[in-house]
Each structure stands twice: as structure tokens, then as C-alpha cells.
Amino acid sequence: MPLKDEQQLLSDIRKLARWTPRVSPVTNMSEQTRLRLLGVSVDQMDLRAIATRASASPSVRAVAAPLPTSVDWRSRNGRNYISPVKDQLTCGSCVSFCSVALLEAMAAIERNIFFLDLSEADLHFCSSHGATCAGWWPTNALGELKGRGVVDEASFPYQSAFRSSEPRCVNVSDRNAHAFRIASFTTLTTMTDRKRWLADIGPLSAVFHVYDDFFLTGGGVYSHVAGASAGYHCVEVVGYSDPEGCWICKNSWGLTWGDQGFFKIAYGECGIDDTSNDTDSGTVNRFPMWGAQGISTPPSAPIVEQHNLLRSADGHIHALWFNFATGWHSEDRTVLQPRTPPAVGNPCGYAFVNKATGLLEQHNLFRSADGHIHALWFNFATGWHHEDRTAMIPGVPPAVGDPFGYAFINNATGLVEQHNLFRSADGHIHALWFNFATGWHHEDRTRMIPGVPPAVGDPFGYAFINNATGLVEQHNLFRSADGHIHALWFNFATGWHHEDRTRMIPGVPPAVGDPFGYAFINNATGLVEQHNLFRSADGHIHALWFNFATGWHHEDRTTMIPGVPPAVGDPFGYAFINNATGLVEQHNLFRSADGHIHALWFNFATGWHHEDRTRMIPGVPPAVGDPFGYAFIETSTSL
């Protein structure tokens, strides 16, 4: 718009509107360039078909539970499900941007894949739409997302489509290996249906009539007060607010427009919903909104993530988690599921994964003040869940101390189980364990074998599995009052066993604190070992370790290398193995009195080493509490 018209619009808006105008790069464009941003080609035939279907199938959602007064998927149960604001540049690709934004948000809601960056260029220029900046219609765009899907932004970056005077399509090789799809989409024609969808399912895409004053939208709730008709636009609706009487929307004109790329538009404005009286050439505009569901990921999309759990002072379980596509995230997982009680003590997390059956879950355990063991668990089909696992089986006693969980999986035998351990007040080790054939079970494992002494401290469990040798065992460790390390261990050939592992080798000192165990297995080299760590009263780190060739051994690993300081707290150990690179190591971590984190680590080429890892990087603060370590390796991604 010419500058004088802009100044007149600003004056009219300030006099008439209850919203704040804002000048941006969009308002500084020439009128011809600015109008290219409006890329909706209204399909009157489809609108008539939608209206016919709506009249033939009246809403059934109105009888559902009362609607919340406001919804905003940017802050839903403490999480942001909306991908970042993008910029469609001076191309009429808004329908592709709002449709892709919808898929990105639903991937976060349904599949826990946050802040996907998918290729609007692939949808707009490589689909049935064709390689032009001409307008489109949401029904057609969503049909393409259902059929051919859309690839990730890295496969076809939006900017790369504009390397000549006309946009181009870049064909992605092995496209199905990169394509994300929706299973279905629907149109919503009433206020109640739209709000119910936003409250229960997720965001929507919407079409509305744009007037010149909309380009100046800043803060507040937009309503049309001045200016001529400019065209039609498509945006993502991320929520609504009844107190403000508006829809909350995400635009695709960059962060410098509106409220950092977002805006609010009043109910009934500009044809955005069924209460509108907006007209264009005598036709009343009352556009539907579109919702999508059933996000499917490409078969090549690997899950490569790490999750760090902690408890906050209010008893909430939090996760700091990372994947390579979207970086680090923070989640308050307690608020994700209503009625999850506060935790006491430390949480425990484990992956429950079996490729043969498609199982892909994570489970976060904690204890509540009444001694119940709870799980916040997730899979990609159904999202997050909360279970009070103590209440699931009658007669399970309250836990004292922290629970521990592990997966017990062996593809060769079809074994797919998870086991949650805890100690009761009488020192017995209990397990809540699950398989898909028979469901949840409770065992007092201390009672299963006569003569097992009471435990002090928290139990620890691990699977000891090697397909090459047919080894399929699980081992549960605990410390008795005399400082002995005990194991309750199981295999399918001989059942449950009890061992006082401290007594198995003369001269093993009593343990203080809780034991830790891990398998150390490498098929390429024939390595099949298990290692049980503990700390003695003098702060030395000891290992009771086993292989099938030479049996049980005891090592005071602190004395193996001169200058290793005494440990405080409990040790932690893990195998660090990568067959692709020939890496076969084990690392034992501990904390010294000055708060430094130390590692005693081993490989077969150079033997045992000691590192003060705190000193290795300037500015690392002292630690309090026990360290925890893990390998982060996935060979198909070279990680």
C-alpha cells in the first residue's frame, strides 16, 4: 500500500480498533508483492460439499464434557507442541505452510516428535499443485499429505526452490524413506466442533478473508476496522480464548510480523468461523477449519535420544532430553498426566524396546509418599500414561527407598518383559514384572528361596543376555546388613538362585552403600562377562566380576592404579562398545570428597586407566550425590 494509505490506515485503526497496529517488513512491501502472500484459492464447489456433509451429519460432539474456556497448544500441560514460526517469503504458499504446520504439531502431540521441520517446498512445488507460487486450497493440500506425504526440510529446503526466476521442484531420491504422512483429515463447521477438536485433539488450519488493516496486526485481538479487501489466507489455529473472544493463530510471515509471528483474531471475523457475517461480492464467508490425525513417520526415521531424569522440590519428575533433529528439551512429566502424585526419592528410567515386535516405549519410575511405585510411560501410538503399579495387583506392600526398572528381552526366545524392583520395610526384594502374554505380576523374590537375608538399601537389576551362547539371565543385587553383596538370579533352565557373592571369594571386604551391576558383552570378540561394583569403608571401588572361562574374580580397582582417591557415595559402571569401530571398553564412575567425578576405565589394548574427569574441562563445578553414566551408540546412524 502506498505510504499515505498506510498512514491513513494507522490513523483509522488507532481510532476504531481495540488492537495495536504494528509496522513490519510486510507493510513496507509494495502492494503487488504483499498480495502474493495471500495464497488461498477458494474452492466454492468443495465448500458446498462440506456444507452438504455437515447438514447430513449433525455434530455429536456437543454432548461431550464441558469445554475449557481457553486452549493454547503453545503451552499445554507445560509443553509447547507448536513448531517455530516460518516465512513463506513473497510466494502464495500459505496453504502449504499452514498444512505442514498442522502435521508438525500433530507429530508432537501423537508421536512425541517435537519441532519437526518439514518441507513446505516439497508439498507446494512437487505435488499436484505444481511448481508455481499460485494459490491452493486446504482440502487439496491435506489430501497430498495423506497420499504422498511430505519430506523433511533438509531433503528440500524452502529457499533452494527459488534459485531461478520461477520456483522449482527438487525430486528427493528414495522419497518414501523420508516422507511423513497423515492418516486422515476432517472439516469442522461449527464453533463447538472446532473448540472440541482444539481441546481434545490438536490444532487446526483455517482460511479467512484478509483486508488491508490485517497486514498491520500487532498486539491484542484483531478485528477488521478499515481498508479494502486484499485476498484470502491460510493459517494454523493453535488455540482459542473465550475470555478474549478469539482464535489464537500462527502465521507464516516470519517473526517480525504480529506478535512474534502469532496473532489473535476475534470470533466471527473475516469468515474464519460459522458466526461470521463477512461478505465478498454478495457471498457470506463462513469457512470451515481442517484437522488432521494419524501421523506416520518414514521407516528410516531413527529414534536416537537420551533422557535425563530428576525430581524437583515439589516432587515433580522432570526430563532433560535430546535428539539430533530438535536438540535439547525440558519436560515436567508429572503435569503431563492429571492426578500423578508427587515423587519422593529419586526416579529411574529405562527403555523398553523390541524391534521384532515394534515395541518402542520408555518408562520412568518413582515412589510416592505412601510407598506406591508409579510409572510415567510413553509409546508413540498412544502417548504418555500414568500407572500406580502397586495398586494394580492386590497385596503388594509399600516400598521403602527408590525403585529400579529394567527390560528383559531376548529376540531368539521371544522374551519381552520388564521388571520393576523395590525393597519393602522388612528388607524383602519385590518385583512388579510384566509380559504381554500374561500381564502384570508381583513376586516377593526374597521368599522364593529359603535363607535369603533382608536387604538394606536399594536393589539393582540387570539382564545378562548373549544370543551367541544362548545365555538368558536376569540378576537382582542387594546388600545385607553385614555388607555382603547378594544376588537373586534367574535363568529359564534352572530357575531362581541365591548367591552371597561376597563369600564366594576369600578376602572380599564388606560393602557400604548400594551395589551396581552391568553386563560386559561383545559377540565379535567372544566377551561375555558381568561386573558387580561396590564401595568399601575405605572408599575403594571393588568389583566382583565373572566370565564363563575363569569364573568369579575380585578386584580392588582403586589400588590397581596409583593415586586414585577414595570414593564417597555409590559407584556406577557401564559397558562402552561399538562393533563398527572395534571399541570394547568398560567405565566405572565415582565421586571423590572434593566433588570431582573420576573414572576407572578399561580396554583390552591398554588395560586400566584413571581419569579425574572434572579436571579435564575448566570450570566444571563440584558434584554432590552419585554420578551416572551410559553409552550413547546407534550403529545405523554412526552415533
C-alpha positions, 0 to 999 in steps of 0.5 A: 500500500502506498505510504499515505494509505498506510498512514491513513490506515494507522490513523483509522485503526488507532481510532476504531480498533481495540488492537495495536497496529504494528509496522513490519517488513510486510507493510513496507512491501509494495502492494503487488508483492504483499498480495502474493502472500495471500495464497488461498484459492477458494474452492466454492464447489468443495465448500458446498460439499462440506456444507452438504456433509455437515447438514447430513451429519449433525455434530455429536460432539456437543454432548461431550464434557464441558469445554475449557474456556481457553486452549493454547497448544503453545503451552499445554500441560507445560509443553509447547507442541507448536513448531517455530514460526516460518516465512513463506517469503513473497510466494502464495504458499500459505496453504502449504505452510499452514498444512505442514504446520498442522502435521508438525504439531500433530507429530508432537502431540501423537508421536512425541516428535517435537519441532519437526521441520518439514518441507513446505517446498516439497508439498507446494512445488512437487505435488499436484499443485505444481511448481508455481507460487499460485494459490491452493486450497486446504482440502487439496493440500491435506489430501497430498499429505495423506497420499504422498506425504511430505519430506523433511526440510533438509531433503528440500529446503524452502529457499533452494526452490527459488534459485531461478526466476520461477520456483522449482521442484527438487525430486528427493531420491528414495522419497518414501524413506523420508516422507511423513504422512497423515492418516486422515483429515476432517472439516469442522463447521461449527464453533463447538466442533472446532473448540472440541477438536482444539481441546481434545485433539490438536490444532487446526488450519483455517482460511479467512478473508484478509483486508488491508488493516490485517497486514498491520496486526500487532498486539491484542485481538484483531478485528477488521476496522478499515481498508479494502479487501486484499485476498484470502489466507491460510493459517494454523489455529493453535488455540482459542480464548473465550475470555478474549473472544478469539482464535489464537493463530500462527502465521507464516510471515516470519517473526517480525510480523504480529506478535512474534509471528502469532496473532489473535483474531476475534470470533466471527471475523473475516469468515474464519468461523460459522458466526461470521457475517463477512461478505465478498461480492454478495457471498457470506464467508463462513469457512470451515477449519481442517484437522488432521490425525494419524501421523506416520513417520518414514521407516528410516526415521531413527529414534536416537535420544537420551533422557535425563531424569530428576525430581524437583522440590515439589516432587515433580519428575522432570526430563532433560532430553535430546535428539539430533533433529530438535536438540535439547528439551525440558519436560515436567512429566508429572503435569503431563498426566492429571492426578500423578502424585508427587515423587519422593526419592529419586526416579529411574528410567529405562527403555523398553524396546523390541524391534521384532515386535515394534515395541518402542516405549520408555518408562520412568519410575518413582515412589510416592509418599505412601510407598506406591511405585508409579510409572510415567510411560510413553509409546508413540501410538498412544502417548504418555500414561500414568500407572500406580503399579502397586495398586494394580495387583492386590497385596503388594506392600509399600516400598521403602527407598527408590525403585529400579526398572529394567527390560528383559528381552531376548529376540531368539526366545521371544522374551519381552518383559520388564521388571520393576524392583523395590525393597519393602520395610522388612528388607524383602526384594519385590518385583512388579514384572510384566509380559504381554502374554500374561500381564502384570505380576508381583513376586516377593523374590526374597521368599522364593528361596529359603535363607535369603537375608533382608536387604538394606538399601536399594536393589539393582537389576540387570539382564545378562543376555548373549544370543551367541551362547544362548545365555538368558539371565536376569540378576537382582543385587542387594546388600545385607546388613553385614555388607555382603553383596547378594544376588537373586538370579534367574535363568529359564533352565534352572530357575531362581538362585541365591548367591552371597557373592561376597563369600564366594571369594576369600578376602572380599571386604564388606560393602557400604552403600548400594551395589551396581551391576552391568553386563560386559558383552561383545559377540565379535570378540567372544566377551561375555562377562558381568561386573558387580561394583561396590564401595568399601569403608575405605572408599575403594571401588571393588568389583566382583566380576565373572566370565564363563572361562575363569569364573568369579574374580575380585578386584580392588580397582582403586589400588590397581592404579596409583593415586586414585582417591577414595570414593564417597557415595555409590559407584556406577559402571557401564559397558562402552562398545561399538562393533563398527569401530572395534571399541570394547571398553568398560567405565566405572564412575565415582565421586571423590570428597572434593566433588570431582567425578573420576573414572576407572576405565578399561580396554583390552589394548591398554588395560586400566586407566584413571581419569579425574574427569572434572579436571579435564574441562575448566570450570566444571563445578563440584558434584554432590550425590552419585554420578551416572553414566551410559553409552550413547551408540546407534550403529545405523546412524554412526552415533 
